[in-house]
Amino acid sequence: MTENVTRMSLCRDDILLTGKVALITGGGAGIGRGIALGFAEFGADVAVLDVSAEAAGTVAELARAKGRKALAITADVTDRAAVRGAVEKIVSELGRLDILVNNAGGTRPLPLLDMVDKQLDKRIDLNLTSLFVTTQAAAKAMAAGGQGGAIINIASIEGLRAAPYHSVYAACKAGMVNFTRTAALELGLHGIRVNCIAPDMVLTEAMVRNSPSTRTPEFKTAHERYFPLGRTGNFDDCAGAAVFLASPMASYITGTTINVDGGTFASSGWTRDKDNHWRLFTRNTEA
Ligand SMILES: NC(=O)c1ccc[n+]([C@@H]2O[C@H](COP(=O)([O-])OP(=O)(O)OC[C@H]3O[C@@H](n4cnc5c(N)ncnc54)[C@H](O)[C@@H]3O)[C@@H](O)[C@H]2O)c1
């Protein structure tokens, strides 16, 4: 107890991940790629798991260029045997597993009334079932290693608020937020911390490629007004939060969610007009 009260030994190296091994699902592109390279930058060896062999291989190569060991694993997170096999491979080839980022996920807009069973199952398998399976496999390896660990789940701001045309995705991400709390309680005595990151829009390569509107000046202006911090998110915003949560700096943080959203959860419904005055969105009739 006294030790807890008097401990004052925080040092700058506490942000480093040196000697740790991290698994990042969907690490071949977008936010996952940013987190994988952020981890490598801060000293971790990384296992980049992705359905795309090429994407996983490229990110692993970039991590190696930073002086880290890196494993590229081609697997689909909805394939339970493949996920369990991937965790075994990491422990066998990289020697341990300390950090898991449950990042693979996503959706496409689809009105609730139009959804068919196959689309429903696909969304739940990718965004929720895989979370349980991957977390269980990784947490078993961490518990067996006896060195604790950190699990970081990439939820979404859509898991904290309503998301029209994304009903299943929003429900899965809300489920992820509450799974995080429960897993934190069950795994705490193994020294395994479990936390969430909830991003709002982070422009990815795929989004810019697939939707030309993201490249227009109107898009930029609209988002400057929507985001209290005046811009959409980027990979480093998410990687910074992930490095922090994975590091000893966060050693007393578990069961919680960090919104990496530029302030949009706080602003909910408020937006800036062209003169940068805040207005409730429904009353904002000026373009
Ligand atoms: N980009 C955003 O604006 C945003 C906002 C909030 C939350 N998120 C969440 O962040 C996570 C990453 O999203 P992103 O936008 O960076 O995605 P992305 O599409 O840019 O990249 C996803 C990566 O995951 C891989 N992947 C897809 N399905 C997979 C599967 N079944 N198994 C293994 N790998 C798979 C893809 O090949 C790709 O490399 C998702 O969980 C998403 O819901 C994204």
The ligand as a MOL file (V3000), in Angstrom:
LIG
                    3D

  0  0  0     0  0            999 V3000
M  V30 BEGIN CTAB
M  V30 COUNTS 44 48 0 0 0
M  V30 BEGIN ATOM
M  V30 1 N -11.6900 4.5410 -41.1690 0
M  V30 2 C -12.6220 5.0400 -40.3550 0
M  V30 3 O -13.1460 6.1470 -40.5540 0
M  V30 4 C -13.0350 4.2740 -39.1230 0
M  V30 5 C -13.8020 4.9290 -38.1700 0
M  V30 6 C -14.1780 4.2400 -37.0200 0
M  V30 7 C -13.7900 2.9230 -36.8480 0
M  V30 8 N -13.0640 2.2970 -37.7970 0 CHG=1
M  V30 9 C -12.6770 0.8990 -37.5590 0
M  V30 10 O -11.2740 0.7790 -37.7100 0
M  V30 11 C -10.9620 -0.5290 -38.1890 0
M  V30 12 C -10.0870 -0.4190 -39.4240 0
M  V30 13 O -10.8020 0.2890 -40.4120 0
M  V30 14 P -10.0780 0.9700 -41.6760 0
M  V30 15 O -11.0070 2.0130 -42.1430 0
M  V30 16 O -8.6730 1.3000 -41.3590 0 CHG=-1
M  V30 17 O -10.1390 -0.2500 -42.7290 0
M  V30 18 P -9.4360 -0.4480 -44.1420 0
M  V30 19 O -10.4910 -1.0000 -45.0180 0
M  V30 20 O -8.6950 0.7560 -44.5870 0
M  V30 21 O -8.3740 -1.6040 -43.8140 0
M  V30 22 C -8.8160 -2.7990 -43.2800 0
M  V30 23 C -7.7290 -3.8460 -43.4270 0
M  V30 24 O -8.2750 -5.0470 -42.8420 0
M  V30 25 C -8.1710 -6.1050 -43.7750 0
M  V30 26 N -9.2950 -6.9980 -43.5550 0
M  V30 27 C -10.5820 -6.7990 -43.9250 0
M  V30 28 N -11.3390 -7.8570 -43.5770 0
M  V30 29 C -10.5090 -8.7330 -42.9640 0
M  V30 30 C -10.6870 -10.0220 -42.4060 0
M  V30 31 N -11.8830 -10.6170 -42.4250 0
M  V30 32 N -9.6200 -10.6370 -41.8480 0
M  V30 33 C -8.3950 -10.0680 -41.8600 0
M  V30 34 N -8.1630 -8.8530 -42.3980 0
M  V30 35 C -9.1980 -8.1930 -42.9430 0
M  V30 36 C -8.1800 -5.4650 -45.1480 0
M  V30 37 O -7.5630 -6.2880 -46.1160 0
M  V30 38 C -7.4110 -4.1720 -44.8770 0
M  V30 39 O -6.0260 -4.3760 -45.0260 0
M  V30 40 C -12.2990 -1.2300 -38.4350 0
M  V30 41 O -12.6160 -2.0380 -37.3440 0
M  V30 42 C -13.2800 -0.0820 -38.5500 0
M  V30 43 O -14.5810 -0.4510 -38.1820 0
M  V30 44 C -12.6790 2.9280 -38.9480 0
M  V30 END ATOM
M  V30 BEGIN BOND
M  V30 1 1 1 2
M  V30 2 2 2 3
M  V30 3 1 2 4
M  V30 4 1 4 5
M  V30 5 2 4 44
M  V30 6 2 5 6
M  V30 7 1 6 7
M  V30 8 2 7 8
M  V30 9 1 8 9
M  V30 10 1 8 44
M  V30 11 1 9 10
M  V30 12 1 9 42
M  V30 13 1 10 11
M  V30 14 1 11 12
M  V30 15 1 11 40
M  V30 16 1 12 13
M  V30 17 1 13 14
M  V30 18 2 14 15
M  V30 19 1 14 16
M  V30 20 1 14 17
M  V30 21 1 17 18
M  V30 22 2 18 19
M  V30 23 1 18 20
M  V30 24 1 18 21
M  V30 25 1 21 22
M  V30 26 1 22 23
M  V30 27 1 23 24
M  V30 28 1 23 38
M  V30 29 1 24 25
M  V30 30 1 25 26
M  V30 31 1 25 36
M  V30 32 1 26 27
M  V30 33 1 26 35
M  V30 34 2 27 28
M  V30 35 1 28 29
M  V30 36 1 29 30
M  V30 37 2 29 35
M  V30 38 1 30 31
M  V30 39 2 30 32
M  V30 40 1 32 33
M  V30 41 2 33 34
M  V30 42 1 34 35
M  V30 43 1 36 37
M  V30 44 1 36 38
M  V30 45 1 38 39
M  V30 46 1 40 41
M  V30 47 1 40 42
M  V30 48 1 42 43
M  V30 END BOND
M  V30 END CTAB
M  END
